[in-house]
Amino acid sequence: MSSSSSQRPNQPLLLGLVGGSVLLLMVLMMFSGNGRAQQENPALVEQTVNVLPVKYQNTFAKRYRAMGRVESTSQAMIGFERAGRVADVLVEDGQRVNRGDLLARLDTKRIDAQLLEARAALELAIAEARLASISEKRVVSLVRSKLESPQRLDEAKEANNIAQARLAQIQAQLDTLTLELEKSTILAPYTADIVARVVDAGAVVNVGQPIFEIANNATLSARIALPPEVAGTLQIGELYDLRIGEAAVRGQLLTIGSQRNLRTRTVDTVFSVNANAVTLVGDLIAVDLAIELNQFGVWVPISALANGVRGMWNVYVVGNEGATQVATRAVEIIYSDGERAFITGALQDGDLLVIGGTHRFVARQNVNARVSDIAPNITQ
C-alpha cells in the first residue's frame, strides 16, 4: 500500500506545470498577435518626420567637372644642333635657368684639336698672304722702273692670289669648326624651368634629338577637354572656377577649339592660370562648371529617395502638417550631384515631401509631419 502510493505522480505539481505552460503560451500568442497587427496595420505606429514643400522649376544647373593639365604658353623641346656624345648635363629637373645659361655640352675633343690646327694654319696663311701682297707691290714698283719684266709681275700677282685664297680657305675652315663648337652646347633660349631632362652624360645623340623640355612658368595655361555641348555654353573672356589640388583659382577662358577629337568626342578649351598659383607645368587641374539646362522638375535631398520597382524611385508625401498619413509617389531621377537629386514624377507643387528616414516606415503609416528649415539649401 505504501509502495504503490510512493510511485504515484504528484498531482498538484503536475497541474501547476501544465497551468504555467498554458499561461506562457497565451502571453506569447498575445504579443505575437500584436506584432502581426502592427505589420498589417502600419497606421498603428507613429513617428515624427521632416517635410519640405514641393516647388517645381523649369531649369536646373547641372554641375560638371573636367580634368586637364597645366601648360606653359612658352614651352619647347630643345636639343643639340649636331650629333655626338654628351659630355656634361649641367641642370636638373625643376631647376630655374636664365636666358643664355649653359645647359649641356657634347664631347668636343676632336673639334678642339682641329681648331688648334686651323688657328695655327691661319696664322701662317696670314703671314704668307701679307708677304705675297708686299712682294707684288715691290714687283709693280720694279716693273715701273724697268728693273723687272712684266712676266715677273704676273708671277707675283699669281702668288699673291694663291696666298689670299689659301688664307680665305683656312678662315672658312676655322669658322666652320667654331660653328660646330657652338652647336656642341645647349643654351637656355629664355628664362624657364627645366620640366624634364631626357638624357644623361655619356649618351650618343642625333641632331635635333630632344634633350630637355623647358617651360616659362611665368605664363601658364590649362588645357581641358570638354564635350562640345558643354563647351558651347561657355563664353571666351569670362572667368571660371579652377581647382589645383585643394587650391581654388580663377581662370579666364582664352580659346575654344574648333576641331573635335574623334576618339574622345571632345574639344580643347584653354584657360589662363595665375602664375602665382602653387603649380607646375604638367600638374592636374580641374574646372568646375554649372550648366543651365531646360528641364521641368524639383530638387530634393538624396535622403528623400527610396528604392522603387523596375528601376524607378519612390518618395513619400503627406497631406498636411501635424498628424497625418504618408503616401508613396513614383519619381524619376534626372540628375544627381551626390547630395541632392533633380526629379520629376507624380508630384504637385505644395505637396509636403518627407526628406529623411524613409526606410523606417511604409505607405499609409501615421506620422507627425513638420516643415524643415533646410529648404533654401536644397531647392536652389
C-alpha positions in Angstrom: 0.0 0.0 0.0 2.7 2.4 0.9 4.8 1.1 -2.1 2.1 2.0 -4.7 1.4 5.4 -3.2 5.1 6.3 -3.5 5.1 5.6 -7.2 2.0 7.7 -8.0 2.8 11.1 -9.6 2.5 14.2 -7.5 -0.8 15.5 -9.0 -0.7 19.1 -7.6 2.8 19.6 -9.0 1.8 18.3 -12.4 -1.3 20.5 -12.6 0.9 23.6 -11.7 3.4 22.9 -14.5 0.6 22.4 -17.1 -1.2 25.6 -16.0 2.0 27.6 -16.2 2.8 26.4 -19.7 -0.7 27.3 -20.9 -0.4 30.8 -19.4 3.1 31.4 -21.0 1.7 30.2 -24.4 -1.2 32.6 -24.1 1.2 35.5 -23.3 3.4 34.7 -26.3 0.3 34.5 -28.6 -0.9 37.8 -27.4 2.5 39.6 -28.1 2.7 37.8 -31.5 -0.7 38.9 -32.4 0.1 42.5 -31.5 3.3 42.3 -33.7 1.2 41.0 -36.7 -1.3 43.6 -36.1 1.3 46.3 -36.3 2.7 44.9 -39.5 -0.7 44.5 -41.1 -1.8 48.0 -40.0 1.2 50.4 -40.0 -1.1 53.2 -39.1 -0.7 52.0 -35.5 2.9 53.2 -35.5 3.5 57.0 -35.4 6.8 58.9 -35.7 7.9 62.5 -36.4 9.2 63.3 -39.9 10.7 66.4 -41.5 9.0 67.5 -44.7 9.6 70.1 -47.5 7.0 71.7 -49.7 7.5 70.7 -53.4 8.3 73.5 -55.7 8.8 72.8 -59.4 11.1 74.8 -61.7 11.7 74.9 -65.4 15.5 74.8 -65.4 18.3 73.4 -63.3 22.1 73.8 -63.0 24.0 70.7 -63.7 27.4 70.6 -62.1 30.2 69.4 -64.4 33.8 68.8 -63.5 36.5 68.1 -66.1 40.2 67.4 -65.7 43.2 68.8 -67.7 46.8 69.7 -67.5 48.7 72.8 -66.7 50.8 74.0 -69.7 53.2 76.9 -70.4 52.5 79.3 -73.1 56.2 79.3 -73.7 57.2 75.6 -73.8 59.7 73.8 -76.0 61.7 70.6 -76.5 65.4 71.6 -77.2 68.4 69.6 -78.3 71.9 69.8 -79.9 72.3 71.0 -83.5 74.9 68.3 -84.2 75.3 64.7 -83.4 77.8 63.5 -80.8 78.4 62.1 -77.3 77.0 64.0 -74.4 79.9 65.1 -72.2 78.1 67.1 -69.4 74.5 67.8 -68.4 74.6 70.8 -66.1 70.9 71.1 -64.9 68.3 69.0 -63.1 64.6 68.6 -63.4 62.7 71.5 -61.9 65.7 73.9 -62.0 65.1 77.5 -63.0 67.5 78.8 -65.7 68.1 82.2 -67.2 68.4 83.1 -70.9 71.9 82.1 -72.1 72.7 79.7 -69.3 74.7 76.6 -70.4 72.5 73.5 -70.0 74.6 70.7 -71.6 77.5 70.1 -74.0 78.9 67.5 -76.2 82.4 65.9 -76.3 84.5 68.4 -78.4 88.0 66.9 -78.2 88.2 66.3 -81.9 86.9 69.8 -82.7 89.2 71.3 -80.2 92.2 69.7 -81.8 91.1 70.7 -85.3 90.6 74.3 -84.1 94.2 74.4 -82.7 95.5 73.2 -86.1 93.3 75.6 -88.0 94.3 78.6 -85.9 98.0 77.7 -86.5 97.4 77.3 -90.2 95.5 80.6 -90.2 98.5 82.5 -88.6 100.8 81.0 -91.2 98.4 81.8 -94.1 98.0 85.4 -92.8 101.8 85.8 -92.8 102.2 84.3 -96.3 99.4 86.4 -97.7 100.9 89.6 -96.2 104.3 88.6 -97.7 102.8 87.9 -101.1 101.0 91.2 -101.1 104.2 93.1 -100.2 106.1 91.2 -102.9 103.5 92.0 -105.5 103.7 95.7 -104.7 107.5 95.6 -104.8 107.5 94.0 -108.2 105.0 96.5 -109.5 107.4 99.3 -108.5 110.3 97.5 -110.1 108.4 97.0 -113.4 107.6 100.7 -113.5 111.3 101.4 -113.1 112.1 98.9 -115.9 114.1 96.8 -113.4 111.7 93.8 -113.6 109.9 92.2 -116.6 106.2 92.1 -116.9 106.4 88.3 -116.7 107.8 88.7 -113.2 104.9 90.9 -112.2 102.4 88.3 -113.4 104.1 85.6 -111.3 103.9 87.9 -108.2 100.2 88.6 -108.7 99.5 84.9 -109.1 101.5 84.1 -105.9 99.6 86.8 -104.0 96.2 85.5 -105.3 97.1 82.0 -104.2 98.2 83.2 -100.8 94.9 85.2 -100.3 92.8 82.2 -101.5 94.7 80.0 -99.0 94.0 82.5 -96.3 90.3 82.6 -97.1 90.1 78.8 -97.2 91.7 78.4 -93.8 89.5 81.2 -92.3 86.4 79.4 -93.7 87.6 76.1 -92.1 88.1 77.9 -88.8 84.6 79.5 -89.0 83.1 76.0 -89.7 84.9 74.5 -86.7 83.8 77.4 -84.5 80.2 76.9 -85.5 80.5 73.2 -84.8 81.8 74.1 -81.4 78.8 76.3 -80.8 76.5 73.6 -81.9 78.0 71.4 -79.2 76.3 73.3 -76.5 72.7 73.9 -75.4 72.0 77.4 -74.1 68.7 78.4 -72.5 66.7 80.3 -75.1 64.8 82.2 -72.4 64.2 82.2 -68.7 62.4 79.0 -67.9 62.1 75.9 -65.7 63.5 72.5 -66.7 60.4 70.4 -67.0 62.3 67.2 -68.0 65.8 66.1 -68.7 65.7 63.3 -71.3 69.3 62.1 -71.5 72.3 61.7 -69.2 76.1 62.3 -69.8 77.6 59.6 -72.0 74.6 59.2 -74.2 75.1 59.4 -78.0 72.5 61.7 -79.6 71.4 62.7 -83.0 70.8 66.2 -84.5 67.7 67.7 -83.0 67.0 64.8 -80.6 65.2 66.2 -77.6 67.5 66.7 -74.6 65.4 69.0 -72.4 61.8 70.1 -72.1 61.6 73.6 -70.8 58.7 75.9 -69.9 58.3 79.5 -68.9 56.1 79.2 -65.8 55.6 83.0 -65.7 52.8 82.4 -68.2 50.7 79.3 -67.5 47.5 78.0 -69.1 45.2 75.0 -68.5 44.2 72.8 -71.4 40.9 70.9 -70.6 38.9 68.7 -72.9 35.1 69.3 -72.8 32.1 67.8 -74.6 31.0 70.2 -77.4 27.6 70.7 -75.8 29.3 71.9 -72.5 32.0 74.0 -74.2 29.2 75.7 -76.3 27.8 77.1 -73.1 31.0 79.0 -72.2 32.0 82.5 -73.1 35.5 83.4 -74.2 36.9 86.1 -71.8 34.7 85.0 -68.8 36.3 83.8 -65.5 35.6 80.3 -64.3 36.4 78.2 -61.2 39.5 76.1 -61.5 41.0 73.8 -58.9 44.6 72.7 -58.5 44.6 70.0 -55.7 42.9 71.7 -52.8 43.7 75.3 -54.1 40.9 77.2 -55.9 41.8 79.7 -58.5 40.0 81.7 -61.2 40.9 81.3 -64.8 39.9 83.2 -67.9 38.7 81.2 -70.9 41.1 82.0 -73.7 40.1 79.7 -76.6 37.6 77.0 -77.5 38.9 74.5 -80.1 37.0 74.1 -83.3 38.2 70.6 -84.0 36.6 67.6 -82.2 38.8 64.8 -81.0 37.3 61.8 -82.9 38.4 59.4 -80.2 37.2 61.2 -77.1 34.5 63.3 -78.9 35.7 66.4 -77.0 37.1 69.8 -77.9 40.0 71.5 -76.2 39.5 74.6 -74.1 42.3 76.8 -72.8 42.1 78.8 -69.6 44.6 81.2 -68.2 46.2 80.3 -64.8 47.5 82.8 -62.3 51.3 82.4 -62.3 51.2 82.9 -58.5 49.2 79.7 -58.1 51.2 76.9 -56.4 51.5 74.7 -59.5 54.0 73.4 -62.1 53.7 72.6 -65.7 52.1 69.1 -66.1 50.0 69.3 -62.9 46.4 68.2 -62.9 43.8 70.9 -62.9 40.0 70.8 -62.8 37.3 73.2 -64.0 34.0 73.3 -62.1 31.1 74.4 -64.2 27.3 74.8 -63.6 25.5 74.2 -66.9 21.9 75.6 -67.0 19.6 73.1 -68.7 15.9 73.3 -69.6 14.1 70.6 -67.7 10.9 70.7 -65.6 11.4 69.2 -62.2 12.2 69.7 -58.5 15.3 69.4 -56.3 15.1 67.0 -53.3 17.7 65.8 -50.9 19.1 62.3 -51.5 17.7 61.2 -48.2 14.2 61.7 -49.6 14.6 58.9 -52.1 13.6 55.2 -51.5 14.0 52.3 -53.9 11.0 51.6 -56.1 10.3 48.9 -58.7 11.6 48.4 -62.2 14.4 50.9 -61.8 12.1 53.7 -60.6 12.4 55.6 -57.3 9.8 56.4 -54.7 9.3 59.4 -52.4 6.8 59.8 -49.6 4.4 62.8 -49.2 1.9 63.8 -46.6 -1.2 65.8 -47.0 -0.6 68.4 -44.2 1.5 69.3 -41.2 0.8 67.5 -37.9 -0.7 64.1 -37.5 -1.3 62.6 -41.0 -0.6 59.6 -43.2 2.2 59.2 -45.7 1.6 58.2 -49.3 4.0 56.8 -51.9 4.8 58.6 -55.2 6.9 57.2 -58.1 9.6 59.6 -59.5 12.5 59.6 -62.0 15.9 61.0 -61.2 17.0 63.4 -63.9 20.3 64.4 -62.3 22.1 63.9 -59.0 25.2 65.8 -57.6 25.7 63.4 -54.7 23.9 65.4 -52.1 20.6 66.1 -53.9 18.6 65.0 -56.9 16.6 66.7 -59.5 13.5 64.6 -60.1 10.2 64.6 -61.9 7.2 62.4 -61.4 3.8 62.2 -59.6 4.3 65.2 -57.5 2.5 68.6 -57.4 3.5 72.0 -56.2 2.8 72.3 -52.5 3.0 68.5 -51.7 4.8 68.0 -48.4 7.8 65.7 -49.2 9.3 63.5 -46.4 13.0 64.2 -46.6 14.5 61.6 -44.3 14.1 58.3 -42.6 12.2 56.8 -45.5 13.4 53.3 -44.6 11.6 53.4 -41.2 8.0 53.5 -42.4 5.7 52.4 -45.2 2.7 53.9 -47.1 -0.4 54.8 -45.1 1.6 54.9 -41.8 0.7 57.6 -39.4 3.3 60.3 -38.9 3.7 63.7 -37.2 4.9 66.0 -40.0 6.9 69.2 -39.5 8.3 71.5 -42.2 12.1 71.6 -42.3 14.1 74.8 -42.4 16.8 73.4 -44.9 14.7 74.1 -47.9 16.8 77.1 -49.2 20.0 74.9 -49.3 18.3 72.1 -51.2 16.0 73.6 -53.7 18.3 76.3 -55.1 
